[in-house]
């Protein structure tokens, strides 16, 4: 894959990871990004003037910890969109896991979540973050509700879900929206992520796969003013200040 060709793995003990995920071990080659151990965590490192600080996924501290403590609980848009209201706690498949922030929020609210990530380097960061979260007293219980799978959900969603054992009541999608040079690319973290993931031109196919797999609903996160994904119209929309959730409902979760 093109994304994998941009990444090399460097460091003692990481050869099995490189082999398992199909990543190069030639850090001196043409790779733009290097995956290495740094300060006790796996980090994805590149030219800091272009991509900013090394990218690390952390479920214990930082932004995710703040959101876990002060994010608003089940009143958050994503919780309402995924049906975590009242005493209802559905199982969720996050088919575009990315950096795992939404999945961790849902797990912190009690949901069992399958995270699917197609980019090998991002999958490696998530895997490392889960390992650290399972060893921390504050996050161990939450992390046990998270399962991680590596694969392309547009082509293998049903297979990945079946292998995981997670019942797909709700499928959550957050496909990469085609960027504009003066908006999304301002954030260096997003610039690095786009280098690996690209734009999700196959979002309609992903939506179709999600609708086939979800037993109750599909939830799609979109920029607030963006058009829906090409395909069937959403039944409901939950709108926030900068983003919204399009809901495709098969049947009630209650």
N, C-alpha and C positions, 0 to 999 in steps of 0.2 A: 504494500500500500504506500501511497505517496507520503502520508502522515508519518508512517514508521520510518521512512527513509530520511526524515529530517531529525531523528533522534538517535543518539548513541548512549550506551550505558557505560559508566566509568566507576571503578572502585572495587575493592576486595569484597568478595562474597556475593556480588550481584550478577555473576555469570548465569546462574540458574534462572534468574528473573528475565534476563535478556533472551535466553533460549526459549523460555516458555511463551514469551510475548512476541517473539520474532523481531527483536530489536538488535541493532548493531552494537558490537563491543569495541568498535574502532573510533575512539573519541578524537583521534587526530585526523579523521577523514573529513568528509564533506558535511557532516551533520551540523545543523544550526543550533541544536539544543542538546544539552547533556543531562542525563538523569544520574544523580549521585547522592550519597549520604552526606548530610550537612546538619550539624547541630542536633543529631539524634533523630532526624527525619529524612525521608526521601524527598529530594528537591529537583525540580526541573529548571535548569539554569541556561541562560542565553545572554546575549549582548544586553547589558543593563540599560544602555542608552536607548535601546529600541524596545525591550520587553520589560524593563523594570526589574524589581527584585526577584530572586528565585521563587518559583511557584511551589508552594507546599499546601497540601490539604490538611487541615487541623480541625478535628471535631471536639477537642478538649478545651482549647483556649481561643482567644481572638473573637472574630466576628460571629462565628457560630455559637460560641459560649454566651456572648451578649444577647443574641437573638433567643437562645434557649431560655435565658433568665428573664428577659424583658420584652420579648417580641409580641406578647399579647395572647399567648396560648391559643385556644380554639377559636378565638375571635379573628385570627389572621385570615387574610383572603384565601391563602392556599388551603388552610384547614377547612374553611367553609366550602370551597370548591370541591375538595376531595371527599366531602361528606362527613367530616369529623365534627358532628354537632350532637348536642345532648349526650346520650349514652352510646351513640353509634361510633364504632371504630373499625372501619373497613381495612382489608389488606390492600396494599397499593403496589403497583409496578411502576417505577420511575424509569421509563424506557429511554430517556435522554439524561442520564444521571449528571453529566458534567462534573462539577466540583463537589457534588453531593449535599449542597446546603439545604435544598428543599427536602430531600429525602431524610436528612437528619432531623429537620424540624418535625416532619410527620412522625418519625420514630419516637421523638421526644414526647409526642402527644399520645403515644400508645400504639400506633399503627405498626404492623409488620410490613416492611418495605423491601422489595427486590430492586436493586439498582443495576441497570444495564448500561454499560459504557463501551462504545465501539473503538475509541482511540486508545491504543495500548499504553502509551505513556500516562494518560490521565487515569486509566484503570489502575496502573501501578501506584499512582499517588493515592487513590482511593483505598486500595488494599492496605497500604502502609498506614494510612490514617485510621482505618478500622482496627488494625492490630494495636495501635497505641491507645485508641479509645476503649478497647476491651480490657486494657490493663489499668485504666484509671477508675478510681472509685466513684467519681461523679457521673461518668458516662458509660460504664461497663454494661449496665442494664439496658440502656438505650441501644448501644452498639449490637447487643445480642439480637435485637429485632431487625437488624439490617443484614441483607444478603447481597453479595456482589457477583455479577456475571459479566464476562467479556464477550461481546459479540455485537453484530449489527442488527438492531431491532427491526429495521425496515425489511429485512430478509429472513430473520430467524426468531422473531418475537415469540411465536407459539412454542417453538422448540426450547428456547431459553427459559420461558415461564414453566413449561412442563418439567424441565430438569431441576428447577429450583425448589419445587414443592410449595411455592407461594401461590395462594388462590388469587387470581387476578380480578378482584371485585372492581377496582378502580385502576385505570391506566393513566398516568400523568405524563404529558409531553411538554417539553420546552424547547422546540426546535430553534436552531440558530436563525435569526431573522437577517435577510440580506442587509448589509451595512451601508451607511452613508459615511463618506470620508470624514465629515466634521462632527459625527456624533459618536457611534460605537467605538471607533478606533482611537478615540481620545484616551481611553483607559488602556494602559499597557498590558494589563492582565488579559483583557479581551483580545488585544492584538496577538498575544502569544497563543491564546486558545483558538483563534480563527486560523492561525498558521497550521494548526494540527487538524482541526475539525472542519474548516471550510464552512460554506453556507449550506443549510439543509435543503438542497434543491429537490430532494425526494420526500419532503414533508407530506404531500398528499398520499404517497404510498405508505408512509409511517402511520398516518391517521387511519387509513383503511385497515392496516394490520391490527392497530389498537382496537378498532371497533369490532373486529372479528374475535379478539381475545378477551376483552373486558366483559365481565358478566353483568355489571351494573351501569358503569359510566366511564367515559373518557373525558379527561380534563386537559385542555390545551392552554398554556400560558402564551400570551401575545402582547406586544407593545399596544398601548391603549388605543391608538389610532390606526393600527395596522388592519388590513383586511383579514377575514378568517382564512384558514387553509382551504384551498380548492377542494371541493367535495360537498358532502351533505351539510346543510346549515345547522349550527348549534341550536339546541333547544332553549338554553338559558345562557345569560352572560352575567358575570360578576365583575364589576369594574372598580379599579382603584385609581390612584392619582396618575401613575405612569404606566401601569400594565392592567391587563384584564385576563379573566379566565373564561374561555368558551367551553360550555358543558354539553356533551352529547350523551343523552340519558337513555339507557335501555329500560331500566326499571328502578324503583325506589330502593334505597338502602335501608330504610326504616323497617 
